[in-house]
Amino acid sequence: MNRQDYQKSIINSLTWLSTQVQVHNRLNLTDINVHSENFYRDLLNLAFGYNLVNINIIDPNAAAIDLGDEGSKFAIQVTSTSTLAKTRHTVSKFIENGLYEKYDRLVILNIASKTTHTVSNVGDDSYSLNTKDDIWDIGNLAVMINDLELSKIQEISNFLNQQLYMKPPEKLPRNVETILRLIELISDEEHPAAGEGFLDEPFPDEKINKRFADHAEYLKQEFLTLYQDYGAVLDSVEKESDIGQVKIRRVAQHLRVYSDKVLTECDGDPQKAVSQLIDSFVGMLNENGFEADTGAAQFYIVKHLIKCNVFPNKEAANG
């Protein structure tokens, strides 16, 4: 899994919990709110390095805050009520109990969803809460978590799956995912070859046996060898996935232009150019934290070469 996969898993988990809270509250089953205090204590400590403790455990009569980190002077109230009246009441109690002397910042964490208040600040001269920056919900948490290192995001995703018993997304075989990601990558409308397609289909026999006569046996053998491992995989991906024929045609169009530029850079040597193409695409896939199956990528490129979408026949392209 990469950053995007972990982030989706995190969003699914937090959204699931938010929905659970809202439904339970509608049925007056508020126990989930109490359990949420410890859950968010552990999540925030894990994600952002806080040392939050549950104040309600230490002082059952505590008002205005549920979690506190005295070292960082940071306090949180965990709530499922998003009204301005609730915010005013919380800040009022925070001031009344002199908690601003122990904590420099109070954050209201809404475990359902927050609403936009009509005022920018709530409080008085002793303490004022910024209603934009100091009221959070799962949307704020998702954005903040997305800025963390990949290893930390993975750790948070695993924590959420464990705590909420969320089933992780089913992981595709690496060879299948490699081909799917290649299709997405090459068919992207931002691809440098977009809009430069050929009108005519190149001729396989003329290209493989004549244009690249010195390399024909190598290219054919490479295809046959890789086909044993990846042929059925690619057929299944193209027939059963939801990628669509438009993307498949776009892949062919973009590959023709891009590969011909690479072939020119490699002085017309298709073996060298195929290697450079594969290294380029695998490198782009790996940049996002995905460990690509090089063999699957190689097969996908070689198959398109055999189909003449890679290194198109110049005469066909210009004729």
Summary of the structure (lengths in Angstrom):
residues: 319
radius of gyration: 28.4
end to end distance: 45.0
largest distance: 88.2
contacts: 972
relative contact order: 0.11
helix: 61%
strand: 8%
